[in-house]
Amino acid sequence: MNNNKDFSILQQSEHKFRSIFETMFEGFILYEVIYDDNNQPYDYRYIELNNAAESLMGFPRKEMIGNTVRQLLPGVSQKWLGYYASAARGENLEFEEYSPALKKYLRTIMYSPIQGYVAALSIDLTARKKAEEALRLSEERLQYSLEAADEGYWDWDAKTNRVYFSPRYYTMLGYEPYEFEPSYNAWVNLIHPGQKSWVPEKATNESVIKDFISIEFQLRTKMGEYRWIESHWKVVERDKVGAPVRVVGTHSDITERKQIEEKLMNDQRRMNLILDTVPVAFYDIDLSDGLDVKWISKSIKRLTGYSQETFMKERGFWKSRIHKDDLDKLIDVSTFPGDLYHLEHRMKCADNKYKWFMYRAFIIRDASRKPLKVIGLMHDISRSKSYEEKLKTSEKQARELSRHLENVHEEERKNLAREVHDELGQALTVLKLMANSIKKDLLQGKIINPSDLDEMTGLISSTIKSVQRITTELRPDILDTVGLIAAIEWQAESFTRFSEIDCWLDLSEHKCSAFQSCIATIIFRTVQEALTNVSRHAGATRVNISLRKKGNWVILLIEDNGIGISPKRLKDMTSFGLKGMQERAIFAGGKLAIKGRKGKGTTVTLKIPLERAFAK
């Protein structure tokens, strides 16, 4: 029963073909070979079959699966058992044979797809054989059977072109018996216009050289519709030169069969269209000798740039395209615990670039669980991999920035506390002592020394300046009082004073512009951060700062003449200063670009949409 399980898994793996398999006109049965003590094929267990086979056999599928041929058909002939045995030994058979057990004529193809199994594809030829047998009977025997036959029957005198049509011939087409003229020309007039040019010619030409012919064509009914007809012709009399004199035949309505065939063809075309157009590629890989691609859908070209033929004809091509670090994951399928095969790996495409692909497939194994092939699909996940990597990087940078900002805030709080304690605290303590001293002198009636008051006044002025300096460092009040341009001018002046680097400004265009408060802060902080980077890293002697309107943008441009930011630092963009500038630009709905030129300096460009920049 282990083999039954293996094959059940195989059927599950090929579910994409199930709809076509179940609607096949031909009956398909897969048997497991049962061997005797001498290792010779003895019996054959039903493993799988389609709907057509179930109808052909005349047994319910549940009754067949698990049973053997000898159990289900006790009267099976030795001849049929011989066919099974030959196929089990590897012979490919094709034959037409009557089955006494089924009481049917079958046209059968038998072969062994995998050692230990036999597959049979059969078509019921019983009706056709009966018709052939009837045509071989004498004219008298045919005449007696006319009333019992359900098929239309005709008898054509080729000399006079008169034709006898049986009553059933007429009624099949919706006519009353003998309603239209019994002649060859009447038959020709009923043929579909698209077939009228070749059906009569084919029939007459082939009847000259053959005694028995079959033709499928369409005839017009009384209602004006066209029905598909299968007609069998038998030449029963010829003249001295061999020309047909008398021809008889049968007439069968096969419209429903044709509709089924058309549906199957449409289903097949639809399936092929789906397989070729979906954004995935289906494949069948042979694992018995490397990675031999037996079949792959045409959609592989859209995914990789390589054609279907390239994958299927060039031996080992797939293996040669897989990234060397991922190769073992694909071919060592025995390490996977189950039969469902799931993998992500890189493959070099026709443009010599690697793409990430995700694979989902089933592993087909032999009776010993050795992998034989993989059937599945592959999907391009390069974009999702890229997004995933960017998301991880962004999350990491966000965490690092958050930690950095927390550290900065904590450091600023410590510095603020220190300055308040060291400068303001000390100044206020001295003022308190001086005030107490003056109070004491007043209570004692002493005259206050004006120099003491002057000293107190000076200390108070110094304290006020300290408070102004501290608040300016936290947020320049000039940004709120006189605006962004004055704040940038103040920052540039302070920068030049402390760094001794010249700072040239071009801000006249916005002297009277009223920027949004949050946008003004973003522009100012960008200037601060850029100047900090110049003083620390650039080795520059000059910085140019301009703020202009261009099109629908307000553009801040900061250029230095230093060494230029390194490509590595520019590529990473992970320093907290640069990351902070980026985040501010995004918050403003703008764009930040940093460009470095070795030995020629660095340019920082901040672009903010015009409609967001100014107060309304």
C-alpha positions as CSV (number, residue, x, y, z in Angstrom):
1,M,0.0,0.0,0.0
2,N,3.0,2.3,0.3
3,N,3.1,2.5,-3.5
4,N,-0.5,3.6,-3.5
5,K,0.4,6.4,-1.1
6,D,3.3,7.4,-3.3
7,F,1.1,7.6,-6.4
8,S,-1.7,9.4,-4.4
9,I,1.0,12.1,-3.6
10,L,2.0,12.1,-7.2
11,Q,-1.6,12.8,-8.2
12,Q,-1.8,15.6,-5.7
13,S,1.3,17.1,-7.1
14,E,-0.2,17.2,-10.6
15,H,-3.5,18.8,-9.5
16,K,-3.1,21.5,-12.2
17,F,-3.7,18.8,-14.8
18,R,-6.7,17.2,-13.0
19,S,-9.4,19.1,-14.9
20,I,-8.0,18.0,-18.2
21,F,-7.4,14.4,-16.9
22,E,-10.9,14.0,-15.7
23,T,-12.5,15.3,-18.9
24,M,-10.5,13.2,-21.3
25,F,-12.5,11.3,-23.9
26,E,-10.1,8.3,-23.5
27,G,-10.2,6.2,-20.4
28,F,-6.9,6.2,-18.4
29,I,-6.0,3.7,-15.7
30,L,-2.8,3.3,-13.8
31,Y,-2.0,-0.2,-12.3
32,E,0.5,-1.3,-9.7
33,V,2.2,-4.5,-10.8
34,I,2.0,-7.4,-8.3
35,Y,4.8,-10.0,-8.8
36,D,4.7,-13.7,-7.9
37,D,7.4,-15.7,-6.1
38,N,9.5,-15.9,-9.3
39,N,9.3,-12.1,-9.6
40,Q,7.0,-12.4,-12.6
41,P,4.0,-10.1,-13.2
42,Y,1.0,-11.9,-11.8
43,D,-1.8,-9.3,-11.1
44,Y,-2.4,-5.6,-11.4
45,R,-3.9,-3.3,-8.8
46,Y,-6.0,-0.3,-9.8
47,I,-4.3,2.8,-8.5
48,E,-5.9,5.7,-10.4
49,L,-8.4,6.2,-13.2
50,N,-10.4,9.1,-14.8
51,N,-14.1,9.5,-15.3
52,A,-13.9,8.0,-18.8
53,A,-12.3,4.9,-17.5
54,E,-14.9,4.5,-14.8
55,S,-17.6,4.7,-17.4
56,L,-15.7,2.3,-19.7
57,M,-15.2,-0.3,-17.0
58,G,-18.8,-0.1,-15.7
59,F,-17.7,-0.2,-12.0
60,P,-17.7,2.6,-9.4
61,R,-14.3,4.2,-8.9
62,K,-14.4,3.4,-5.2
63,E,-14.9,-0.3,-5.9
64,M,-12.0,-0.4,-8.4
65,I,-9.3,1.5,-6.4
66,G,-7.3,-1.0,-4.4
67,N,-8.7,-4.1,-6.1
68,T,-6.8,-6.1,-8.7
69,V,-7.7,-7.1,-12.3
70,R,-8.2,-10.8,-11.3
71,Q,-10.4,-9.8,-8.3
72,L,-12.6,-7.3,-10.3
73,L,-12.7,-9.3,-13.6
74,P,-12.5,-13.0,-12.7
75,G,-13.1,-13.9,-16.3
76,V,-10.2,-11.9,-17.7
77,S,-8.5,-13.8,-20.5
78,Q,-4.9,-14.9,-20.6
79,K,-4.4,-12.9,-23.7
80,W,-5.2,-9.7,-21.8
81,L,-3.1,-10.8,-18.9
82,G,-0.3,-11.3,-21.4
83,Y,-0.7,-7.7,-22.6
84,Y,-0.3,-6.4,-19.0
85,A,2.7,-8.6,-18.4
86,S,4.5,-7.4,-21.6
87,A,3.8,-3.7,-20.7
88,A,5.1,-4.4,-17.1
89,R,8.4,-5.7,-18.7
90,G,8.8,-2.4,-20.5
91,E,7.2,-3.0,-23.9
92,N,5.1,-0.2,-25.4
93,L,1.9,-1.8,-26.8
94,E,-0.9,-0.5,-29.0
95,F,-3.7,-2.9,-30.0
96,E,-7.4,-3.3,-30.7
97,E,-8.9,-6.2,-28.9
98,Y,-12.2,-7.5,-27.7
99,S,-12.5,-7.9,-23.9
100,P,-14.7,-10.8,-23.0
101,A,-14.8,-9.7,-19.4
102,L,-16.1,-6.2,-20.3
103,K,-17.9,-7.4,-23.5
104,K,-16.4,-4.4,-25.3
105,Y,-14.0,-3.8,-28.2
106,L,-11.1,-1.6,-27.0
107,R,-8.3,0.3,-28.7
108,T,-5.6,0.3,-26.0
109,I,-2.2,1.8,-25.5
110,M,-0.2,0.2,-22.7
111,Y,3.2,1.2,-21.3
112,S,5.2,1.3,-18.0
113,P,5.8,5.0,-17.0
114,I,7.8,3.9,-13.9
115,Q,9.1,0.5,-13.0
116,G,6.4,-1.5,-11.1
117,Y,3.5,0.4,-12.8
118,V,1.5,-0.1,-16.0
119,A,-0.6,2.7,-17.6
120,A,-3.4,2.0,-20.0
121,L,-5.2,4.5,-22.3
122,S,-8.3,3.0,-23.9
123,I,-11.1,4.0,-26.2
124,D,-14.4,2.1,-26.6
125,L,-14.6,0.9,-30.2
126,T,-17.6,-1.3,-29.6
127,A,-20.1,0.8,-31.5
128,R,-17.6,1.2,-34.4
129,K,-16.9,-2.5,-34.5
130,K,-20.5,-3.3,-34.5
131,A,-21.0,-1.0,-37.4
132,E,-18.1,-2.5,-39.3
133,E,-19.5,-6.0,-38.6
134,A,-22.9,-4.9,-39.8
135,L,-21.4,-3.6,-43.0
136,R,-19.7,-6.9,-43.6
137,L,-23.0,-8.8,-43.5
138,S,-24.9,-9.6,-46.5
139,E,-27.5,-7.2,-48.0
140,E,-30.3,-9.4,-46.9
141,R,-29.0,-9.4,-43.3
142,L,-28.7,-5.7,-43.3
143,Q,-32.3,-5.4,-44.7
144,Y,-33.7,-7.4,-41.9
145,S,-31.9,-5.3,-39.3
146,L,-33.0,-1.9,-40.6
147,E,-36.0,-1.5,-38.3
148,A,-33.9,-2.5,-35.2
149,A,-31.0,-0.2,-36.0
150,D,-30.9,3.2,-34.3
151,E,-28.5,4.6,-36.9
152,G,-29.5,6.0,-40.2
153,Y,-28.8,3.7,-43.1
154,W,-28.4,4.5,-46.7
155,D,-27.9,2.5,-50.0
156,W,-26.6,4.4,-52.9
157,D,-26.8,3.3,-56.6
158,A,-23.8,5.1,-58.1
159,K,-25.1,4.5,-61.7
160,T,-28.5,6.3,-61.2
161,N,-27.5,8.5,-58.2
162,R,-30.7,7.2,-56.5
163,V,-30.3,6.7,-52.7
164,Y,-32.4,4.8,-50.2
165,F,-32.5,6.5,-46.9
166,S,-33.8,4.6,-43.9
167,P,-36.5,6.2,-41.8
168,R,-34.0,6.9,-39.0
169,Y,-31.8,8.7,-41.4
170,Y,-34.6,11.3,-41.9
171,T,-35.7,11.6,-38.3
172,M,-32.1,12.2,-37.1
173,L,-32.3,15.4,-39.1
174,G,-35.8,16.4,-37.9
175,Y,-37.6,15.3,-41.1
176,E,-40.5,12.9,-41.5
177,P,-39.4,9.7,-43.2
178,Y,-39.0,10.2,-47.0
179,E,-39.7,13.9,-46.7
180,F,-36.9,15.0,-49.0
181,E,-35.8,13.5,-52.4
182,P,-33.9,10.2,-52.0
183,S,-30.9,11.2,-54.2
184,Y,-27.2,11.8,-54.0
185,N,-27.8,15.5,-54.9
186,A,-30.3,15.9,-52.0
187,W,-27.6,14.6,-49.7
188,V,-25.0,17.0,-51.1
189,N,-27.5,20.0,-50.7
190,L,-27.7,19.2,-46.9
191,I,-23.9,19.4,-46.4
192,H,-22.6,22.4,-44.6
193,P,-21.5,25.1,-47.1
194,G,-18.0,25.2,-45.7
195,Q,-17.6,21.4,-46.3
196,K,-19.5,21.0,-49.5
197,S,-16.4,21.5,-51.6
198,W,-14.5,18.5,-50.2
199,V,-16.9,16.0,-48.5
200,P,-18.5,14.5,-51.7
201,E,-15.1,14.6,-53.5
202,K,-13.4,12.8,-50.6
203,A,-16.2,10.2,-50.4
204,T,-16.2,9.4,-54.1
205,N,-12.4,9.4,-54.6
206,E,-11.7,7.2,-51.6
207,S,-14.5,4.8,-52.5
208,V,-12.6,4.1,-55.8
209,I,-9.6,2.7,-54.0
210,K,-11.1,1.6,-50.7
211,D,-13.9,-0.7,-49.8
212,F,-14.5,1.0,-46.4
213,I,-14.2,4.6,-45.5
214,S,-15.3,6.9,-42.7
215,I,-16.1,10.6,-42.9
216,E,-17.2,13.2,-40.4
217,F,-19.2,16.2,-41.6
218,Q,-22.1,18.5,-40.8
219,L,-25.7,18.2,-42.3
220,R,-28.5,20.7,-42.1
221,T,-31.6,19.8,-40.1
222,K,-35.1,20.7,-41.0
223,M,-34.9,23.5,-38.3
224,G,-31.8,25.0,-40.2
225,E,-29.2,24.1,-37.6
226,Y,-26.2,21.8,-38.4
227,R,-25.5,18.5,-36.8
228,W,-22.2,16.6,-36.9
229,I,-22.5,13.2,-38.6
230,E,-20.2,10.2,-38.7
231,S,-20.8,8.2,-41.8
232,H,-19.3,4.8,-42.6
233,W,-19.2,3.8,-46.3
234,K,-19.0,0.3,-47.6
235,V,-18.5,-0.5,-51.3
236,V,-20.5,-3.7,-51.9
237,E,-20.4,-3.8,-55.7
238,R,-18.0,-2.6,-58.3
239,D,-18.1,-2.7,-62.1
240,K,-15.5,-4.5,-64.3
241,V,-13.1,-1.6,-64.1
242,G,-13.4,-1.4,-60.3
243,A,-15.6,1.7,-60.1
244,P,-18.1,1.6,-57.3
245,V,-21.6,0.6,-58.4
246,R,-23.3,0.2,-55.1
247,V,-22.3,1.7,-51.8
248,V,-24.1,1.3,-48.4
249,G,-23.4,3.0,-45.2
250,T,-24.5,4.2,-41.7
251,H,-25.3,7.6,-40.4
252,S,-24.6,8.5,-36.7
253,D,-25.2,11.8,-35.0
254,I,-22.0,12.7,-33.1
255,T,-22.8,16.3,-32.3
256,E,-22.5,15.8,-28.6
257,R,-19.2,14.0,-28.9
258,K,-17.9,16.9,-31.1
259,Q,-19.1,19.4,-28.5
260,I,-17.2,17.5,-25.9
261,E,-14.1,17.4,-28.1
262,E,-14.4,21.1,-28.8
263,K,-14.7,21.8,-25.0
264,L,-11.6,19.7,-24.4
265,M,-9.7,21.6,-27.0
266,N,-10.9,24.9,-25.6
267,D,-10.0,23.8,-22.1
268,Q,-6.5,22.8,-23.4
269,R,-6.1,26.1,-25.2
270,R,-7.3,27.9,-22.1
271,M,-4.9,25.9,-19.9
272,N,-2.0,26.6,-22.2
273,L,-2.9,30.3,-22.3
274,I,-3.0,30.4,-18.5
275,L,0.3,28.6,-18.2
276,D,1.9,30.9,-20.7
277,T,0.6,34.2,-19.4
278,V,0.5,33.9,-15.6
279,P,3.5,35.6,-13.8
280,V,4.9,32.2,-12.8
281,A,6.5,29.4,-14.6
282,F,5.5,25.7,-14.3
283,Y,8.2,23.1,-14.7
284,D,9.0,19.4,-14.6
285,I,12.6,18.5,-13.6
286,D,14.2,15.1,-13.8
287,L,16.4,14.4,-10.8
288,S,17.8,11.1,-12.0
289,D,20.7,12.7,-13.8
290,G,21.4,16.2,-12.6
291,L,18.8,18.8,-13.3
292,D,17.3,17.8,-16.7
293,V,14.3,20.0,-17.5
294,K,11.6,17.8,-19.2
295,W,9.1,20.6,-19.6
296,I,8.7,24.3,-18.6
297,S,6.0,26.8,-19.5
298,K,6.7,29.5,-22.0
299,S,6.2,32.2,-19.3
300,I,9.8,31.4,-18.3
301,K,11.1,33.8,-20.9
302,R,9.2,36.6,-19.3
303,L,10.8,35.8,-16.0
304,T,14.4,35.1,-17.0
305,G,14.8,36.2,-20.6
306,Y,15.6,32.6,-21.7
307,S,13.3,30.7,-24.0
308,Q,11.4,27.5,-23.1
309,E,13.6,25.7,-25.7
310,T,16.8,26.9,-24.0
311,F,15.8,25.3,-20.7
312,M,14.5,22.1,-22.3
313,K,17.2,21.4,-24.9
314,E,20.4,22.5,-23.2
315,R,21.3,19.8,-20.8
316,G,22.3,21.2,-17.4
317,F,21.3,24.7,-18.3
318,W,19.2,25.3,-15.2
319,K,21.9,24.1,-12.9
320,S,24.4,26.4,-14.6
321,R,22.3,29.5,-13.9
322,I,21.7,28.9,-10.2
323,H,23.8,31.0,-7.8
324,K,26.6,28.8,-6.4
325,D,25.7,29.6,-2.8
326,D,22.1,28.2,-3.4
327,L,22.9,25.2,-5.6
328,D,22.9,22.6,-2.8
329,K,19.5,23.7,-1.5
330,L,17.9,22.8,-4.8
331,I,19.4,19.5,-5.7
332,D,19.7,17.9,-2.2
333,V,15.9,17.3,-2.0
334,S,16.5,14.2,0.2
335,T,17.2,16.5,3.1
336,F,13.7,18.0,3.0
337,P,11.3,16.2,5.5
338,G,8.2,15.9,3.3
339,D,7.2,15.8,-0.3
340,L,6.3,19.5,-0.5
341,Y,9.3,21.3,-1.9
342,H,9.7,25.0,-1.0
343,L,12.8,27.1,-1.8
344,E,14.0,30.6,-2.5
345,H,17.2,31.0,-4.5
346,R,19.0,33.3,-7.0
347,M,19.3,32.6,-10.7
348,K,21.3,34.5,-13.3
349,C,19.0,35.7,-16.1
350,A,19.7,36.6,-19.7
351,D,20.8,40.1,-18.8
352,N,23.5,38.6,-16.5
353,K,21.7,39.9,-13.4
354,Y,20.6,37.7,-10.6
355,K,16.9,37.5,-9.6
356,W,15.4,35.9,-6.5
357,F,12.8,33.1,-7.3
358,M,10.5,31.3,-5.0
359,Y,9.7,27.6,-5.8
360,R,6.8,25.5,-4.6
361,A,6.7,22.0,-5.9
362,F,6.1,18.3,-5.1
363,I,8.9,15.7,-5.1
364,I,8.0,12.5,-6.9
365,R,9.8,9.5,-5.4
366,D,10.1,5.8,-6.2
367,A,9.1,3.0,-3.9
368,S,12.3,3.4,-1.9
369,R,11.6,7.1,-1.4
370,K,14.4,8.1,-3.8
371,P,13.6,11.4,-5.5
372,L,12.9,11.0,-9.2
373,K,11.5,14.4,-10.3
374,V,10.2,17.7,-9.1
375,I,7.0,19.2,-10.5
376,G,6.1,22.7,-9.5
377,L,6.1,26.4,-10.1
378,M,8.6,29.3,-9.8
379,H,7.8,33.0,-9.0
380,D,10.0,36.1,-9.3
381,I,10.2,37.6,-5.8
382,S,13.1,40.0,-6.5
383,R,11.0,43.0,-5.8
384,S,9.6,41.7,-2.5
385,K,13.1,40.7,-1.5
386,S,14.3,44.2,-2.3
387,Y,11.4,45.7,-0.3
388,E,12.1,43.3,2.6
389,E,15.8,44.3,2.7
390,K,14.9,48.0,2.5
391,L,12.4,47.6,5.3
392,K,14.9,45.8,7.5
393,T,17.5,48.6,6.8
394,S,14.9,51.3,7.5
395,E,13.8,49.7,10.7
396,K,17.4,49.3,11.9
397,Q,18.2,53.0,11.0
398,A,15.0,54.1,12.7
399,R,15.9,52.2,15.9
400,E,19.4,53.7,15.8
401,L,18.1,57.2,15.2
402,S,15.7,56.8,18.0
403,R,18.4,55.8,20.4
404,H,20.6,58.6,19.1
405,L,17.9,61.2,19.6
406,E,17.3,59.9,23.1
407,N,21.0,60.2,23.9
408,V,21.1,63.7,22.4
409,H,18.1,64.8,24.4
410,E,19.6,63.4,27.6
411,E,22.9,65.1,26.8
412,E,21.1,68.4,26.2
413,R,19.3,68.0,29.5
414,K,22.5,67.4,31.3
415,N,24.2,70.4,29.6
416,L,21.2,72.6,30.3
417,A,21.2,71.5,34.0
418,R,25.0,72.1,34.2
419,E,24.8,75.6,32.7
420,V,21.8,76.5,34.8
421,H,23.6,75.3,37.9
422,D,27.1,76.6,37.1
423,E,26.2,80.0,35.6
424,L,22.7,81.0,36.6
425,G,22.9,79.3,40.0
426,Q,26.2,80.9,41.0
427,A,25.0,84.3,39.7
428,L,21.8,84.1,41.7
429,T,23.6,83.0,44.8
430,V,26.0,86.0,44.6
431,L,23.0,88.3,44.0
432,K,21.3,86.9,47.0
433,L,24.4,87.4,49.2
434,M,24.8,91.0,47.9
435,A,21.1,91.7,48.5
436,N,21.3,90.4,52.0
437,S,24.4,92.5,52.6
438,I,22.6,95.7,51.4
439,K,19.5,94.8,53.4
440,K,21.7,94.5,56.5
441,D,23.4,97.8,55.9
442,L,20.0,99.5,55.4
443,L,18.7,98.1,58.7
444,Q,21.8,99.4,60.5
445,G,21.3,102.8,58.9
446,K,24.5,102.6,56.9
447,I,24.9,104.4,53.5
448,I,24.8,102.0,50.5
449,N,27.9,101.9,48.4
450,P,27.0,102.7,44.8
451,S,29.7,100.4,43.5
452,D,27.9,97.5,45.1
453,L,24.7,98.4,43.2
454,D,26.8,98.7,40.0
455,E,28.2,95.3,40.6
456,M,24.8,93.8,41.1
457,T,23.5,95.5,37.9
458,G,26.4,94.0,36.0
459,L,25.8,90.6,37.4
460,I,22.1,90.8,36.5
461,S,23.0,91.8,32.9
462,S,25.5,88.9,32.7
463,T,22.8,86.5,33.9
464,I,20.3,87.8,31.4
465,K,22.8,87.2,28.6
466,S,23.4,83.6,29.8
467,V,19.7,83.0,29.8
468,Q,19.5,84.4,26.2
469,R,22.4,82.3,25.1
470,I,21.0,79.1,26.5
471,T,17.5,79.7,25.0
472,T,19.1,80.5,21.7
473,E,21.0,77.3,21.6
474,L,17.8,75.4,22.3
475,R,15.9,77.3,19.6
476,P,17.0,80.7,18.3
477,D,14.3,83.2,19.3
478,I,15.3,85.1,16.2
479,L,13.6,82.3,14.2
480,D,10.3,83.2,15.7
481,T,10.7,87.0,16.0
482,V,12.3,88.2,12.8
483,G,12.2,85.0,10.7
484,L,14.2,82.4,8.9
485,I,16.5,84.7,6.8
486,A,17.7,86.5,9.9
487,A,18.2,83.2,11.7
488,I,20.4,81.8,8.9
489,E,22.4,85.1,8.9
490,W,22.9,84.8,12.6
491,Q,23.9,81.1,12.3
492,A,26.3,81.9,9.5
493,E,27.9,84.7,11.5
494,S,28.3,82.4,14.5
495,F,29.7,79.7,12.3
496,T,32.4,82.0,10.8
497,R,33.3,83.4,14.2
498,F,34.0,80.0,15.7
499,S,35.3,78.0,12.7
500,E,37.1,80.8,10.8
501,I,35.5,79.5,7.6
502,D,34.0,82.2,5.3
503,C,30.2,81.9,4.8
504,W,28.7,83.6,1.8
505,L,24.9,84.0,1.7
506,D,22.4,84.6,-1.2
507,L,19.1,85.0,0.6
508,S,17.9,88.4,-0.7
509,E,15.1,86.7,-2.8
510,H,13.3,85.7,0.4
511,K,14.0,88.7,2.7
512,C,10.2,89.4,2.9
513,S,9.0,85.8,2.7
514,A,6.9,84.4,5.5
515,F,7.7,80.7,5.8
516,Q,5.6,78.2,7.6
517,S,6.9,77.8,11.2
518,C,7.7,74.1,10.8
519,I,9.2,74.6,7.3
520,A,11.4,77.4,8.6
521,T,12.6,75.1,11.4
522,I,13.4,72.3,8.9
523,I,15.4,74.7,6.7
524,F,17.2,76.2,9.6
525,R,18.1,72.8,11.1
526,T,19.4,71.6,7.8
527,V,21.7,74.6,7.6
528,Q,22.9,74.0,11.1
529,E,23.6,70.3,10.4
530,A,25.3,71.0,7.1
531,L,27.5,73.7,8.7
532,T,28.4,71.3,11.5
533,N,29.4,68.7,9.0
534,V,31.5,71.2,7.1
535,S,33.4,72.3,10.3
536,R,34.0,68.7,11.4
537,H,34.7,66.8,8.1
538,A,35.0,69.0,5.0
539,G,38.4,70.8,5.5
540,A,36.8,73.7,3.7
541,T,37.7,77.4,3.6
542,R,34.4,78.7,2.2
543,V,30.7,77.8,2.3
544,N,28.0,79.3,0.0
545,I,24.4,79.2,1.1
546,S,21.5,80.2,-1.2
547,L,17.7,80.0,-0.8
548,R,15.7,80.5,-4.0
549,K,12.4,79.7,-5.7
550,K,12.5,77.6,-8.9
551,G,9.4,76.4,-10.6
552,N,7.2,74.8,-7.9
553,W,10.0,74.4,-5.5
554,V,11.9,76.3,-2.8
555,I,15.5,75.2,-3.1
556,L,18.2,75.5,-0.3
557,L,21.7,75.0,-1.7
558,I,24.7,74.6,0.6
559,E,28.1,74.2,-1.2
560,D,31.6,74.0,0.3
561,N,35.0,73.8,-1.3
562,G,36.3,71.0,1.0
563,I,37.5,67.4,0.3
564,G,34.0,66.2,-0.7
565,I,31.9,63.6,1.1
566,S,33.2,60.0,0.5
567,P,31.1,57.6,-1.8
568,K,31.0,55.1,1.1
569,R,29.6,57.6,3.6
570,L,27.2,59.0,0.9
571,K,26.0,55.5,0.0
572,D,25.4,54.4,3.5
573,M,23.6,57.6,4.5
574,T,23.4,56.1,8.0
575,S,25.1,58.8,10.1
576,F,22.6,60.4,12.4
577,G,23.1,63.9,11.1
578,L,22.5,62.9,7.5
579,K,19.6,60.6,8.5
580,G,18.0,63.5,10.4
581,M,18.3,65.8,7.4
582,Q,16.6,63.1,5.3
583,E,13.8,62.6,7.8
584,R,13.2,66.4,7.9
585,A,13.0,66.6,4.1
586,I,10.5,63.7,4.0
587,F,8.4,65.4,6.7
588,A,8.3,68.6,4.6
589,G,7.2,66.6,1.5
590,G,10.5,67.5,-0.1
591,K,13.7,65.9,-1.3
592,L,17.2,65.9,0.0
593,A,20.2,65.3,-2.3
594,I,23.9,65.2,-1.2
595,K,26.6,65.1,-3.8
596,G,30.4,64.9,-3.2
597,R,33.2,65.5,-5.6
598,K,36.6,64.4,-4.5
599,G,38.8,67.5,-3.8
600,K,36.1,69.9,-5.0
601,G,33.7,69.8,-2.0
602,T,30.1,68.7,-1.1
603,T,26.8,70.1,-2.2
604,V,23.6,69.7,-0.1
605,T,20.3,70.4,-1.9
606,L,17.0,70.6,-0.1
607,K,13.9,71.0,-2.2
608,I,10.5,71.8,-0.6
609,P,7.2,72.1,-2.5
610,L,6.2,75.8,-2.9
611,E,2.7,75.3,-1.6
612,R,4.0,73.9,1.7
613,A,6.8,76.4,2.3
614,F,5.0,79.7,2.9
615,A,2.3,80.7,5.4
616,K,-1.1,81.3,4.0
